[in-house]
Amino acid sequence: MIKWNNIEMFFQSQKQDLWKSKLKAGAIFILIGYLIFILKELIIGLISLIFITIGSYLLTSAFLIWKERN
């Protein structure tokens, strides 16, 4: 795991293993961003599914009431 004791170590080019630290940090940020994007899409999909289900139920019940009275 990355130790965040000194954030300046990522911006200094004196260490030999600096690229590994930057690679790990970059990969972690990309994965977190991708995870947030996927979760956002799932949440929006679930909310839209709820609204579509409610709308279908209301249209069906309105049609049945109309059919009974005519």
CHARMM internal coordinates of N, CA and C (Angstrom, degrees):
IC EDIT
DIST 1 N 1 CA 1.4487
DIST 1 CA 1 C 1.5232
ANGL 1 N 1 CA 1 C 108.86
DIST 1 C 2 N 1.2900
ANGL 1 CA 1 C 2 N 116.29
DIHE 1 N 1 CA 1 C 2 N 154.48
DIST 2 N 2 CA 1.4588
ANGL 1 C 2 N 2 CA 122.01
DIHE 1 CA 1 C 2 N 2 CA -177.73
DIST 2 CA 2 C 1.5214
ANGL 2 N 2 CA 2 C 109.28
DIHE 1 C 2 N 2 CA 2 C -81.00
DIST 2 C 3 N 1.3106
ANGL 2 CA 2 C 3 N 116.42
DIHE 2 N 2 CA 2 C 3 N 131.24
DIST 3 N 3 CA 1.4683
ANGL 2 C 3 N 3 CA 120.28
DIHE 2 CA 2 C 3 N 3 CA 174.76
DIST 3 CA 3 C 1.5253
ANGL 3 N 3 CA 3 C 107.99
DIHE 2 C 3 N 3 CA 3 C -91.59
DIST 3 C 4 N 1.3165
ANGL 3 CA 3 C 4 N 116.17
DIHE 3 N 3 CA 3 C 4 N 127.95
DIST 4 N 4 CA 1.4580
ANGL 3 C 4 N 4 CA 122.01
DIHE 3 CA 3 C 4 N 4 CA -177.10
DIST 4 CA 4 C 1.5341
ANGL 4 N 4 CA 4 C 111.45
DIHE 3 C 4 N 4 CA 4 C -100.15
DIST 4 C 5 N 1.3335
ANGL 4 CA 4 C 5 N 116.96
DIHE 4 N 4 CA 4 C 5 N 33.66
DIST 5 N 5 CA 1.4572
ANGL 4 C 5 N 5 CA 119.75
DIHE 4 CA 4 C 5 N 5 CA -179.04
DIST 5 CA 5 C 1.5228
ANGL 5 N 5 CA 5 C 111.37
DIHE 4 C 5 N 5 CA 5 C -65.73
DIST 5 C 6 N 1.3165
ANGL 5 CA 5 C 6 N 116.35
DIHE 5 N 5 CA 5 C 6 N -42.73
DIST 6 N 6 CA 1.4573
ANGL 5 C 6 N 6 CA 119.68
DIHE 5 CA 5 C 6 N 6 CA -177.18
DIST 6 CA 6 C 1.5235
ANGL 6 N 6 CA 6 C 107.96
DIHE 5 C 6 N 6 CA 6 C -133.47
DIST 6 C 7 N 1.3223
ANGL 6 CA 6 C 7 N 116.66
DIHE 6 N 6 CA 6 C 7 N 106.83
DIST 7 N 7 CA 1.4600
ANGL 6 C 7 N 7 CA 121.04
DIHE 6 CA 6 C 7 N 7 CA -177.13
DIST 7 CA 7 C 1.5230
ANGL 7 N 7 CA 7 C 111.74
DIHE 6 C 7 N 7 CA 7 C -69.19
DIST 7 C 8 N 1.3336
ANGL 7 CA 7 C 8 N 116.81
DIHE 7 N 7 CA 7 C 8 N -21.47
DIST 8 N 8 CA 1.4564
ANGL 7 C 8 N 8 CA 119.70
DIHE 7 CA 7 C 8 N 8 CA -178.50
DIST 8 CA 8 C 1.5243
ANGL 8 N 8 CA 8 C 112.59
DIHE 7 C 8 N 8 CA 8 C -70.15
DIST 8 C 9 N 1.3287
ANGL 8 CA 8 C 9 N 118.01
DIHE 8 N 8 CA 8 C 9 N -16.86
DIST 9 N 9 CA 1.4597
ANGL 8 C 9 N 9 CA 119.51
DIHE 8 CA 8 C 9 N 9 CA -179.65
DIST 9 CA 9 C 1.5260
ANGL 9 N 9 CA 9 C 111.48
DIHE 8 C 9 N 9 CA 9 C -65.66
DIST 9 C 10 N 1.3344
ANGL 9 CA 9 C 10 N 117.35
DIHE 9 N 9 CA 9 C 10 N -22.74
DIST 10 N 10 CA 1.4580
ANGL 9 C 10 N 10 CA 119.95
DIHE 9 CA 9 C 10 N 10 CA 177.69
DIST 10 CA 10 C 1.5237
ANGL 10 N 10 CA 10 C 112.00
DIHE 9 C 10 N 10 CA 10 C -75.05
DIST 10 C 11 N 1.3095
ANGL 10 CA 10 C 11 N 117.57
DIHE 10 N 10 CA 10 C 11 N -21.33
DIST 11 N 11 CA 1.4532
ANGL 10 C 11 N 11 CA 120.73
DIHE 10 CA 10 C 11 N 11 CA -176.03
DIST 11 CA 11 C 1.5256
ANGL 11 N 11 CA 11 C 112.93
DIHE 10 C 11 N 11 CA 11 C -103.72
DIST 11 C 12 N 1.2970
ANGL 11 CA 11 C 12 N 117.72
DIHE 11 N 11 CA 11 C 12 N -1.45
DIST 12 N 12 CA 1.4545
ANGL 11 C 12 N 12 CA 121.39
DIHE 11 CA 11 C 12 N 12 CA 177.11
DIST 12 CA 12 C 1.5220
ANGL 12 N 12 CA 12 C 108.48
DIHE 11 C 12 N 12 CA 12 C -97.05
DIST 12 C 13 N 1.3181
ANGL 12 CA 12 C 13 N 117.52
DIHE 12 N 12 CA 12 C 13 N 142.21
DIST 13 N 13 CA 1.4637
ANGL 12 C 13 N 13 CA 120.69
DIHE 12 CA 12 C 13 N 13 CA -177.81
DIST 13 CA 13 C 1.5240
ANGL 13 N 13 CA 13 C 111.23
DIHE 12 C 13 N 13 CA 13 C -108.64
DIST 13 C 14 N 1.3217
ANGL 13 CA 13 C 14 N 119.02
DIHE 13 N 13 CA 13 C 14 N 28.33
DIST 14 N 14 CA 1.4505
ANGL 13 C 14 N 14 CA 121.79
DIHE 13 CA 13 C 14 N 14 CA -176.62
DIST 14 CA 14 C 1.5217
ANGL 14 N 14 CA 14 C 112.06
DIHE 13 C 14 N 14 CA 14 C -92.94
DIST 14 C 15 N 1.3005
ANGL 14 CA 14 C 15 N 119.52
DIHE 14 N 14 CA 14 C 15 N -23.45
DIST 15 N 15 CA 1.4496
ANGL 14 C 15 N 15 CA 121.68
DIHE 14 CA 14 C 15 N 15 CA -178.36
DIST 15 CA 15 C 1.5264
ANGL 15 N 15 CA 15 C 110.31
DIHE 14 C 15 N 15 CA 15 C -86.36
DIST 15 C 16 N 1.3487
ANGL 15 CA 15 C 16 N 115.97
DIHE 15 N 15 CA 15 C 16 N 148.77
DIST 16 N 16 CA 1.4575
ANGL 15 C 16 N 16 CA 119.77
DIHE 15 CA 15 C 16 N 16 CA -179.55
DIST 16 CA 16 C 1.5251
ANGL 16 N 16 CA 16 C 112.07
DIHE 15 C 16 N 16 CA 16 C -75.35
DIST 16 C 17 N 1.3019
ANGL 16 CA 16 C 17 N 117.09
DIHE 16 N 16 CA 16 C 17 N -35.83
DIST 17 N 17 CA 1.4556
ANGL 16 C 17 N 17 CA 120.90
DIHE 16 CA 16 C 17 N 17 CA -177.60
DIST 17 CA 17 C 1.5214
ANGL 17 N 17 CA 17 C 113.09
DIHE 16 C 17 N 17 CA 17 C -92.29
DIST 17 C 18 N 1.3137
ANGL 17 CA 17 C 18 N 116.58
DIHE 17 N 17 CA 17 C 18 N 20.26
DIST 18 N 18 CA 1.4510
ANGL 17 C 18 N 18 CA 120.43
DIHE 17 CA 17 C 18 N 18 CA -178.65
DIST 18 CA 18 C 1.5277
ANGL 18 N 18 CA 18 C 111.20
DIHE 17 C 18 N 18 CA 18 C -63.96
DIST 18 C 19 N 1.3135
ANGL 18 CA 18 C 19 N 117.72
DIHE 18 N 18 CA 18 C 19 N -36.96
DIST 19 N 19 CA 1.4589
ANGL 18 C 19 N 19 CA 120.21
DIHE 18 CA 18 C 19 N 19 CA -177.62
DIST 19 CA 19 C 1.5276
ANGL 19 N 19 CA 19 C 111.27
DIHE 18 C 19 N 19 CA 19 C -65.84
DIST 19 C 20 N 1.3249
ANGL 19 CA 19 C 20 N 117.53
DIHE 19 N 19 CA 19 C 20 N -29.92
DIST 20 N 20 CA 1.4616
ANGL 19 C 20 N 20 CA 119.82
DIHE 19 CA 19 C 20 N 20 CA 177.94
DIST 20 CA 20 C 1.5184
ANGL 20 N 20 CA 20 C 110.76
DIHE 19 C 20 N 20 CA 20 C -67.98
DIST 20 C 21 N 1.3218
ANGL 20 CA 20 C 21 N 116.05
DIHE 20 N 20 CA 20 C 21 N -40.06
DIST 21 N 21 CA 1.4662
ANGL 20 C 21 N 21 CA 119.93
DIHE 20 CA 20 C 21 N 21 CA 178.83
DIST 21 CA 21 C 1.5219
ANGL 21 N 21 CA 21 C 110.61
DIHE 20 C 21 N 21 CA 21 C -65.79
DIST 21 C 22 N 1.3291
ANGL 21 CA 21 C 22 N 116.14
DIHE 21 N 21 CA 21 C 22 N -43.33
DIST 22 N 22 CA 1.4620
ANGL 21 C 22 N 22 CA 119.42
DIHE 21 CA 21 C 22 N 22 CA 179.09
DIST 22 CA 22 C 1.5223
ANGL 22 N 22 CA 22 C 110.95
DIHE 21 C 22 N 22 CA 22 C -67.37
DIST 22 C 23 N 1.3224
ANGL 22 CA 22 C 23 N 117.19
DIHE 22 N 22 CA 22 C 23 N -35.26
DIST 23 N 23 CA 1.4546
ANGL 22 C 23 N 23 CA 121.14
DIHE 22 CA 22 C 23 N 23 CA 177.68
DIST 23 CA 23 C 1.5255
ANGL 23 N 23 CA 23 C 110.89
DIHE 22 C 23 N 23 CA 23 C -64.54
DIST 23 C 24 N 1.3233
ANGL 23 CA 23 C 24 N 116.78
DIHE 23 N 23 CA 23 C 24 N -45.05
DIST 24 N 24 CA 1.4640
ANGL 23 C 24 N 24 CA 120.93
DIHE 23 CA 23 C 24 N 24 CA 179.18
DIST 24 CA 24 C 1.5228
ANGL 24 N 24 CA 24 C 110.89
DIHE 23 C 24 N 24 CA 24 C -63.97
DIST 24 C 25 N 1.3206
ANGL 24 CA 24 C 25 N 116.88
DIHE 24 N 24 CA 24 C 25 N -45.27
DIST 25 N 25 CA 1.4652
ANGL 24 C 25 N 25 CA 120.45
DIHE 24 CA 24 C 25 N 25 CA -179.36
DIST 25 CA 25 C 1.5249
ANGL 25 N 25 CA 25 C 110.66
DIHE 24 C 25 N 25 CA 25 C -63.73
DIST 25 C 26 N 1.3228
ANGL 25 CA 25 C 26 N 117.36
DIHE 25 N 25 CA 25 C 26 N -42.56
DIST 26 N 26 CA 1.4627
ANGL 25 C 26 N 26 CA 120.83
DIHE 25 CA 25 C 26 N 26 CA 178.61
DIST 26 CA 26 C 1.5111
ANGL 26 N 26 CA 26 C 111.82
DIHE 25 C 26 N 26 CA 26 C -63.51
DIST 26 C 27 N 1.3321
ANGL 26 CA 26 C 27 N 116.96
DIHE 26 N 26 CA 26 C 27 N -42.70
DIST 27 N 27 CA 1.4603
ANGL 26 C 27 N 27 CA 120.63
DIHE 26 CA 26 C 27 N 27 CA 179.43
DIST 27 CA 27 C 1.5270
ANGL 27 N 27 CA 27 C 110.87
DIHE 26 C 27 N 27 CA 27 C -64.95
DIST 27 C 28 N 1.3130
ANGL 27 CA 27 C 28 N 117.33
DIHE 27 N 27 CA 27 C 28 N -39.63
DIST 28 N 28 CA 1.4636
ANGL 27 C 28 N 28 CA 120.91
DIHE 27 CA 27 C 28 N 28 CA 179.32
DIST 28 CA 28 C 1.5274
ANGL 28 N 28 CA 28 C 110.59
DIHE 27 C 28 N 28 CA 28 C -64.03
DIST 28 C 29 N 1.3387
ANGL 28 CA 28 C 29 N 117.17
DIHE 28 N 28 CA 28 C 29 N -44.06
DIST 29 N 29 CA 1.4614
ANGL 28 C 29 N 29 CA 119.99
DIHE 28 CA 28 C 29 N 29 CA 179.91
DIST 29 CA 29 C 1.5256
ANGL 29 N 29 CA 29 C 111.55
DIHE 28 C 29 N 29 CA 29 C -66.13
DIST 29 C 30 N 1.3242
ANGL 29 CA 29 C 30 N 117.36
DIHE 29 N 29 CA 29 C 30 N -37.71
DIST 30 N 30 CA 1.4595
ANGL 29 C 30 N 30 CA 119.97
DIHE 29 CA 29 C 30 N 30 CA 177.80
DIST 30 CA 30 C 1.5237
ANGL 30 N 30 CA 30 C 110.38
DIHE 29 C 30 N 30 CA 30 C -66.35
DIST 30 C 31 N 1.3156
ANGL 30 CA 30 C 31 N 117.87
DIHE 30 N 30 CA 30 C 31 N -43.28
DIST 31 N 31 CA 1.4631
ANGL 30 C 31 N 31 CA 120.80
DIHE 30 CA 30 C 31 N 31 CA 179.09
DIST 31 CA 31 C 1.5253
ANGL 31 N 31 CA 31 C 112.25
DIHE 30 C 31 N 31 CA 31 C -64.38
DIST 31 C 32 N 1.3232
ANGL 31 CA 31 C 32 N 116.89
DIHE 31 N 31 CA 31 C 32 N -40.70
DIST 32 N 32 CA 1.4695
ANGL 31 C 32 N 32 CA 120.03
DIHE 31 CA 31 C 32 N 32 CA 177.49
DIST 32 CA 32 C 1.5264
ANGL 32 N 32 CA 32 C 110.23
DIHE 31 C 32 N 32 CA 32 C -63.94
DIST 32 C 33 N 1.3266
ANGL 32 CA 32 C 33 N 117.34
DIHE 32 N 32 CA 32 C 33 N -42.98
DIST 33 N 33 CA 1.4619
ANGL 32 C 33 N 33 CA 120.67
DIHE 32 CA 32 C 33 N 33 CA 177.79
DIST 33 CA 33 C 1.5139
ANGL 33 N 33 CA 33 C 112.67
DIHE 32 C 33 N 33 CA 33 C -62.37
DIST 33 C 34 N 1.3373
ANGL 33 CA 33 C 34 N 116.76
DIHE 33 N 33 CA 33 C 34 N -41.15
DIST 34 N 34 CA 1.4645
ANGL 33 C 34 N 34 CA 121.15
DIHE 33 CA 33 C 34 N 34 CA 178.30
DIST 34 CA 34 C 1.5209
ANGL 34 N 34 CA 34 C 110.74
DIHE 33 C 34 N 34 CA 34 C -65.85
DIST 34 C 35 N 1.3215
ANGL 34 CA 34 C 35 N 116.71
DIHE 34 N 34 CA 34 C 35 N -40.78
DIST 35 N 35 CA 1.4586
ANGL 34 C 35 N 35 CA 121.16
DIHE 34 CA 34 C 35 N 35 CA 178.64
DIST 35 CA 35 C 1.5246
ANGL 35 N 35 CA 35 C 111.14
DIHE 34 C 35 N 35 CA 35 C -62.94
DIST 35 C 36 N 1.3111
ANGL 35 CA 35 C 36 N 117.09
DIHE 35 N 35 CA 35 C 36 N -42.73
DIST 36 N 36 CA 1.4746
ANGL 35 C 36 N 36 CA 121.09
DIHE 35 CA 35 C 36 N 36 CA 177.90
DIST 36 CA 36 C 1.5259
ANGL 36 N 36 CA 36 C 109.91
DIHE 35 C 36 N 36 CA 36 C -62.74
DIST 36 C 37 N 1.3412
ANGL 36 CA 36 C 37 N 116.97
DIHE 36 N 36 CA 36 C 37 N -41.41
DIST 37 N 37 CA 1.4631
ANGL 36 C 37 N 37 CA 120.85
DIHE 36 CA 36 C 37 N 37 CA 179.88
DIST 37 CA 37 C 1.5218
ANGL 37 N 37 CA 37 C 111.01
DIHE 36 C 37 N 37 CA 37 C -63.19
DIST 37 C 38 N 1.3261
ANGL 37 CA 37 C 38 N 117.27
DIHE 37 N 37 CA 37 C 38 N -45.19
DIST 38 N 38 CA 1.4635
ANGL 37 C 38 N 38 CA 121.27
DIHE 37 CA 37 C 38 N 38 CA -179.56
DIST 38 CA 38 C 1.5279
ANGL 38 N 38 CA 38 C 110.80
DIHE 37 C 38 N 38 CA 38 C -64.72
DIST 38 C 39 N 1.3294
ANGL 38 CA 38 C 39 N 117.24
DIHE 38 N 38 CA 38 C 39 N -43.77
DIST 39 N 39 CA 1.4629
ANGL 38 C 39 N 39 CA 120.16
DIHE 38 CA 38 C 39 N 39 CA 179.73
DIST 39 CA 39 C 1.5232
ANGL 39 N 39 CA 39 C 111.53
DIHE 38 C 39 N 39 CA 39 C -64.07
DIST 39 C 40 N 1.3310
ANGL 39 CA 39 C 40 N 115.94
DIHE 39 N 39 CA 39 C 40 N -37.03
DIST 40 N 40 CA 1.4658
ANGL 39 C 40 N 40 CA 119.75
DIHE 39 CA 39 C 40 N 40 CA 178.67
DIST 40 CA 40 C 1.5232
ANGL 40 N 40 CA 40 C 109.81
DIHE 39 C 40 N 40 CA 40 C -63.40
DIST 40 C 41 N 1.3193
ANGL 40 CA 40 C 41 N 117.13
DIHE 40 N 40 CA 40 C 41 N -43.22
DIST 41 N 41 CA 1.4613
ANGL 40 C 41 N 41 CA 120.43
DIHE 40 CA 40 C 41 N 41 CA 179.76
DIST 41 CA 41 C 1.5276
ANGL 41 N 41 CA 41 C 111.25
DIHE 40 C 41 N 41 CA 41 C -64.93
DIST 41 C 42 N 1.3229
ANGL 41 CA 41 C 42 N 117.02
DIHE 41 N 41 CA 41 C 42 N -39.60
DIST 42 N 42 CA 1.4631
ANGL 41 C 42 N 42 CA 119.90
DIHE 41 CA 41 C 42 N 42 CA 178.92
DIST 42 CA 42 C 1.5206
ANGL 42 N 42 CA 42 C 111.82
DIHE 41 C 42 N 42 CA 42 C -65.49
DIST 42 C 43 N 1.3229
ANGL 42 CA 42 C 43 N 116.80
DIHE 42 N 42 CA 42 C 43 N -41.64
DIST 43 N 43 CA 1.4658
ANGL 42 C 43 N 43 CA 120.81
DIHE 42 CA 42 C 43 N 43 CA -179.70
DIST 43 CA 43 C 1.5232
ANGL 43 N 43 CA 43 C 110.18
DIHE 42 C 43 N 43 CA 43 C -64.76
DIST 43 C 44 N 1.3295
ANGL 43 CA 43 C 44 N 117.55
DIHE 43 N 43 CA 43 C 44 N -44.13
DIST 44 N 44 CA 1.4663
ANGL 43 C 44 N 44 CA 120.79
DIHE 43 CA 43 C 44 N 44 CA 178.96
DIST 44 CA 44 C 1.5226
ANGL 44 N 44 CA 44 C 110.16
DIHE 43 C 44 N 44 CA 44 C -64.53
DIST 44 C 45 N 1.3292
ANGL 44 CA 44 C 45 N 117.03
DIHE 44 N 44 CA 44 C 45 N -39.38
DIST 45 N 45 CA 1.4580
ANGL 44 C 45 N 45 CA 120.58
DIHE 44 CA 44 C 45 N 45 CA 178.00
DIST 45 CA 45 C 1.5136
ANGL 45 N 45 CA 45 C 112.30
DIHE 44 C 45 N 45 CA 45 C -63.13
DIST 45 C 46 N 1.3208
ANGL 45 CA 45 C 46 N 117.35
DIHE 45 N 45 CA 45 C 46 N -41.75
DIST 46 N 46 CA 1.4680
ANGL 45 C 46 N 46 CA 120.52
DIHE 45 CA 45 C 46 N 46 CA 178.76
DIST 46 CA 46 C 1.5185
ANGL 46 N 46 CA 46 C 111.91
DIHE 45 C 46 N 46 CA 46 C -66.49
DIST 46 C 47 N 1.3294
ANGL 46 CA 46 C 47 N 116.45
DIHE 46 N 46 CA 46 C 47 N -41.04
DIST 47 N 47 CA 1.4689
ANGL 46 C 47 N 47 CA 119.50
DIHE 46 CA 46 C 47 N 47 CA 178.96
DIST 47 CA 47 C 1.5248
ANGL 47 N 47 CA 47 C 110.42
DIHE 46 C 47 N 47 CA 47 C -64.71
DIST 47 C 48 N 1.3299
ANGL 47 CA 47 C 48 N 117.35
DIHE 47 N 47 CA 47 C 48 N -42.73
DIST 48 N 48 CA 1.4693
ANGL 47 C 48 N 48 CA 119.26
DIHE 47 CA 47 C 48 N 48 CA 179.32
DIST 48 CA 48 C 1.5209
ANGL 48 N 48 CA 48 C 110.83
DIHE 47 C 48 N 48 CA 48 C -66.61
DIST 48 C 49 N 1.3375
ANGL 48 CA 48 C 49 N 117.89
DIHE 48 N 48 CA 48 C 49 N -35.61
DIST 49 N 49 CA 1.4616
ANGL 48 C 49 N 49 CA 120.66
DIHE 48 CA 48 C 49 N 49 CA 176.97
DIST 49 CA 49 C 1.5309
ANGL 49 N 49 CA 49 C 111.24
DIHE 48 C 49 N 49 CA 49 C -63.35
DIST 49 C 50 N 1.3178
ANGL 49 CA 49 C 50 N 116.47
DIHE 49 N 49 CA 49 C 50 N -39.38
DIST 50 N 50 CA 1.4680
ANGL 49 C 50 N 50 CA 120.89
DIHE 49 CA 49 C 50 N 50 CA 177.92
DIST 50 CA 50 C 1.5270
ANGL 50 N 50 CA 50 C 110.13
DIHE 49 C 50 N 50 CA 50 C -62.31
DIST 50 C 51 N 1.3314
ANGL 50 CA 50 C 51 N 117.71
DIHE 50 N 50 CA 50 C 51 N -45.71
DIST 51 N 51 CA 1.4603
ANGL 50 C 51 N 51 CA 120.86
DIHE 50 CA 50 C 51 N 51 CA -179.69
DIST 51 CA 51 C 1.5218
ANGL 51 N 51 CA 51 C 111.72
DIHE 50 C 51 N 51 CA 51 C -66.16
DIST 51 C 52 N 1.3246
ANGL 51 CA 51 C 52 N 117.28
DIHE 51 N 51 CA 51 C 52 N -39.07
DIST 52 N 52 CA 1.4673
ANGL 51 C 52 N 52 CA 119.96
DIHE 51 CA 51 C 52 N 52 CA 177.93
DIST 52 CA 52 C 1.5236
ANGL 52 N 52 CA 52 C 110.51
DIHE 51 C 52 N 52 CA 52 C -64.91
DIST 52 C 53 N 1.3224
ANGL 52 CA 52 C 53 N 117.15
DIHE 52 N 52 CA 52 C 53 N -40.57
DIST 53 N 53 CA 1.4641
ANGL 52 C 53 N 53 CA 120.88
DIHE 52 CA 52 C 53 N 53 CA 178.80
DIST 53 CA 53 C 1.5246
ANGL 53 N 53 CA 53 C 111.20
DIHE 52 C 53 N 53 CA 53 C -64.39
DIST 53 C 54 N 1.3104
ANGL 53 CA 53 C 54 N 117.27
DIHE 53 N 53 CA 53 C 54 N -45.37
DIST 54 N 54 CA 1.4725
ANGL 53 C 54 N 54 CA 120.85
DIHE 53 CA 53 C 54 N 54 CA 178.47
DIST 54 CA 54 C 1.5238
ANGL 54 N 54 CA 54 C 110.70
DIHE 53 C 54 N 54 CA 54 C -63.01
DIST 54 C 55 N 1.3169
ANGL 54 CA 54 C 55 N 116.84
DIHE 54 N 54 CA 54 C 55 N -43.51
DIST 55 N 55 CA 1.4620
ANGL 54 C 55 N 55 CA 120.39
DIHE 54 CA 54 C 55 N 55 CA 178.44
DIST 55 CA 55 C 1.5138
ANGL 55 N 55 CA 55 C 112.40
DIHE 54 C 55 N 55 CA 55 C -62.59
DIST 55 C 56 N 1.3239
ANGL 55 CA 55 C 56 N 117.61
DIHE 55 N 55 CA 55 C 56 N -41.43
DIST 56 N 56 CA 1.4704
ANGL 55 C 56 N 56 CA 121.18
DIHE 55 CA 55 C 56 N 56 CA 178.27
DIST 56 CA 56 C 1.5213
ANGL 56 N 56 CA 56 C 110.89
DIHE 55 C 56 N 56 CA 56 C -64.59
DIST 56 C 57 N 1.3232
ANGL 56 CA 56 C 57 N 116.00
DIHE 56 N 56 CA 56 C 57 N -41.20
DIST 57 N 57 CA 1.4648
ANGL 56 C 57 N 57 CA 120.06
DIHE 56 CA 56 C 57 N 57 CA 178.43
DIST 57 CA 57 C 1.5299
ANGL 57 N 57 CA 57 C 110.81
DIHE 56 C 57 N 57 CA 57 C -62.66
DIST 57 C 58 N 1.3249
ANGL 57 CA 57 C 58 N 117.51
DIHE 57 N 57 CA 57 C 58 N -44.78
DIST 58 N 58 CA 1.4618
ANGL 57 C 58 N 58 CA 120.81
DIHE 57 CA 57 C 58 N 58 CA -179.25
DIST 58 CA 58 C 1.5247
ANGL 58 N 58 CA 58 C 111.31
DIHE 57 C 58 N 58 CA 58 C -65.63
DIST 58 C 59 N 1.3428
ANGL 58 CA 58 C 59 N 117.60
DIHE 58 N 58 CA 58 C 59 N -41.27
DIST 59 N 59 CA 1.4566
ANGL 58 C 59 N 59 CA 119.80
DIHE 58 CA 58 C 59 N 59 CA 178.21
DIST 59 CA 59 C 1.5268
ANGL 59 N 59 CA 59 C 111.61
DIHE 58 C 59 N 59 CA 59 C -65.00
DIST 59 C 60 N 1.3205
ANGL 59 CA 59 C 60 N 117.06
DIHE 59 N 59 CA 59 C 60 N -40.81
DIST 60 N 60 CA 1.4613
ANGL 59 C 60 N 60 CA 120.62
DIHE 59 CA 59 C 60 N 60 CA 179.05
DIST 60 CA 60 C 1.5232
ANGL 60 N 60 CA 60 C 111.23
DIHE 59 C 60 N 60 CA 60 C -65.30
DIST 60 C 61 N 1.3203
ANGL 60 CA 60 C 61 N 116.54
DIHE 60 N 60 CA 60 C 61 N -44.96
DIST 61 N 61 CA 1.4719
ANGL 60 C 61 N 61 CA 119.05
DIHE 60 CA 60 C 61 N 61 CA 180.00
DIST 61 CA 61 C 1.5231
ANGL 61 N 61 CA 61 C 110.93
DIHE 60 C 61 N 61 CA 61 C -67.16
DIST 61 C 62 N 1.3221
ANGL 61 CA 61 C 62 N 118.54
DIHE 61 N 61 CA 61 C 62 N -36.62
DIST 62 N 62 CA 1.4664
ANGL 61 C 62 N 62 CA 120.68
DIHE 61 CA 61 C 62 N 62 CA 177.22
DIST 62 CA 62 C 1.5238
ANGL 62 N 62 CA 62 C 110.58
DIHE 61 C 62 N 62 CA 62 C -65.23
DIST 62 C 63 N 1.3303
ANGL 62 CA 62 C 63 N 117.35
DIHE 62 N 62 CA 62 C 63 N -39.31
DIST 63 N 63 CA 1.4603
ANGL 62 C 63 N 63 CA 120.79
DIHE 62 CA 62 C 63 N 63 CA 178.48
DIST 63 CA 63 C 1.5243
ANGL 63 N 63 CA 63 C 111.39
DIHE 62 C 63 N 63 CA 63 C -65.70
DIST 63 C 64 N 1.3347
ANGL 63 CA 63 C 64 N 116.59
DIHE 63 N 63 CA 63 C 64 N -40.75
DIST 64 N 64 CA 1.4626
ANGL 63 C 64 N 64 CA 119.58
DIHE 63 CA 63 C 64 N 64 CA 179.59
DIST 64 CA 64 C 1.5198
ANGL 64 N 64 CA 64 C 111.95
DIHE 63 C 64 N 64 CA 64 C -66.13
DIST 64 C 65 N 1.3239
ANGL 64 CA 64 C 65 N 116.86
DIHE 64 N 64 CA 64 C 65 N -38.98
DIST 65 N 65 CA 1.4726
ANGL 64 C 65 N 65 CA 120.54
DIHE 64 CA 64 C 65 N 65 CA 177.62
DIST 65 CA 65 C 1.5263
ANGL 65 N 65 CA 65 C 109.47
DIHE 64 C 65 N 65 CA 65 C -66.00
DIST 65 C 66 N 1.3205
ANGL 65 CA 65 C 66 N 117.33
DIHE 65 N 65 CA 65 C 66 N -43.24
DIST 66 N 66 CA 1.4689
ANGL 65 C 66 N 66 CA 121.08
DIHE 65 CA 65 C 66 N 66 CA 178.84
DIST 66 CA 66 C 1.5223
ANGL 66 N 66 CA 66 C 110.93
DIHE 65 C 66 N 66 CA 66 C -62.62
DIST 66 C 67 N 1.3369
ANGL 66 CA 66 C 67 N 116.64
DIHE 66 N 66 CA 66 C 67 N -40.16
DIST 67 N 67 CA 1.4661
ANGL 66 C 67 N 67 CA 121.07
DIHE 66 CA 66 C 67 N 67 CA -179.58
DIST 67 CA 67 C 1.5269
ANGL 67 N 67 CA 67 C 111.68
DIHE 66 C 67 N 67 CA 67 C -66.65
DIST 67 C 68 N 1.3209
ANGL 67 CA 67 C 68 N 118.31
DIHE 67 N 67 CA 67 C 68 N -36.34
DIST 68 N 68 CA 1.4651
ANGL 67 C 68 N 68 CA 122.38
DIHE 67 CA 67 C 68 N 68 CA 178.66
DIST 68 CA 68 C 1.5328
ANGL 68 N 68 CA 68 C 111.28
DIHE 67 C 68 N 68 CA 68 C -65.59
DIST 68 C 69 N 1.3164
ANGL 68 CA 68 C 69 N 116.38
DIHE 68 N 68 CA 68 C 69 N -38.54
DIST 69 N 69 CA 1.4623
ANGL 68 C 69 N 69 CA 120.20
DIHE 68 CA 68 C 69 N 69 CA -173.65
DIST 69 CA 69 C 1.5167
ANGL 69 N 69 CA 69 C 112.78
DIHE 68 C 69 N 69 CA 69 C -85.39
DIST 69 C 70 N 1.3055
ANGL 69 CA 69 C 70 N 117.49
DIHE 69 N 69 CA 69 C 70 N -11.01
DIST 70 N 70 CA 1.4892
ANGL 69 C 70 N 70 CA 119.56
DIHE 69 CA 69 C 70 N 70 CA 179.84
DIST 70 CA 70 C 1.4762
ANGL 70 N 70 CA 70 C 111.60
DIHE 69 C 70 N 70 CA 70 C -111.42
END
COOR INIT
IC SEED 1 N 1 CA 1 C
IC BUILD
